[in-house]
Amino acid sequence: MTLWLTIGAVAALSFTCKAFGPALFGGRTLPPRAQSVIALTAPALLAGFIVVDVLGSRWSAVDLTVIAGLAVVPLLLWRRAPLPVALVAAVAVTALLRL
């Protein structure tokens, strides 16, 4: 029961936080500095999640095959490959290295 109460509380808090911004700022535009910080928050969080997941707890469980697969994605995106192609290539490189 405690788990469901916690989930409900987190959902209510999330909804309140998301509704607070538009209610507070209404039709006003944010300063450019605030807009740039907000725009970079999601990529920074995603990068942090990837690093923690790939490198493991205390960086003791480093899987070099996953790191090699992840290295393929920016390389192919830099060469203007479509994102699905880059993701499939990353999975293929990781699978081939694990053989």
C-alpha positions in Angstrom: 0.0 0.0 0.0 2.9 2.3 0.8 4.3 1.9 -2.7 1.0 3.0 -4.3 0.8 6.0 -2.0 4.3 7.0 -3.0 3.5 6.6 -6.7 0.4 8.7 -6.3 2.3 11.4 -4.3 5.1 11.5 -7.0 2.5 11.7 -9.8 0.6 14.6 -8.0 3.9 16.4 -7.3 5.0 16.0 -10.9 1.6 17.3 -12.2 1.8 20.3 -9.8 5.3 21.2 -10.9 4.5 20.9 -14.6 1.4 23.1 -14.1 3.2 25.6 -11.9 5.4 27.0 -14.8 2.6 27.9 -17.2 0.4 29.2 -14.4 3.3 31.4 -13.0 4.7 32.7 -16.3 1.5 32.7 -18.4 2.2 34.4 -21.7 5.6 35.9 -20.8 8.7 34.7 -22.5 11.6 33.5 -20.4 15.0 35.2 -20.6 17.4 33.7 -23.2 19.7 32.4 -20.5 16.8 30.5 -18.8 15.7 29.1 -22.2 19.2 27.8 -22.9 19.4 26.1 -19.5 16.0 24.4 -19.9 16.9 23.3 -23.5 20.1 21.6 -22.2 18.6 19.9 -19.1 17.1 16.9 -21.0 20.3 16.0 -22.9 22.4 16.4 -19.7 20.1 14.1 -17.8 20.0 11.5 -20.6 23.8 11.6 -20.8 24.0 11.1 -17.0 21.6 8.1 -17.1 23.6 6.5 -20.0 26.9 6.9 -18.2 25.6 5.5 -14.9 23.9 2.6 -16.7 26.9 1.7 -18.9 29.6 2.1 -16.4 27.8 0.4 -13.6 28.0 0.8 -9.9 31.2 2.6 -8.9 32.4 2.0 -12.5 33.4 -1.6 -11.7 31.2 -3.3 -14.2 32.4 -1.6 -17.4 31.2 -3.5 -20.5 33.4 -2.4 -23.4 31.1 -4.0 -26.0 28.4 -1.5 -25.0 30.8 1.4 -25.0 31.9 0.4 -28.5 28.3 0.1 -29.6 27.5 3.5 -28.2 30.5 5.0 -29.9 29.0 4.0 -33.3 25.9 6.2 -32.9 27.5 9.7 -32.8 29.9 8.6 -35.6 27.1 7.6 -37.9 25.0 10.6 -37.0 28.0 12.8 -37.8 28.1 11.1 -41.2 24.4 12.0 -41.6 23.0 8.5 -41.2 19.3 8.4 -40.1 18.8 7.7 -36.4 17.2 4.3 -36.8 20.2 3.2 -38.9 22.6 4.4 -36.3 20.7 2.6 -33.5 20.6 -0.7 -35.5 24.3 -0.4 -36.2 25.0 0.2 -32.6 23.1 -3.0 -31.6 24.8 -4.9 -34.4 28.3 -3.8 -33.3 27.6 -4.7 -29.7 26.2 -8.1 -30.7 29.1 -8.9 -33.0 31.7 -7.9 -30.3 29.9 -10.2 -27.8 30.2 -13.3 -30.1 
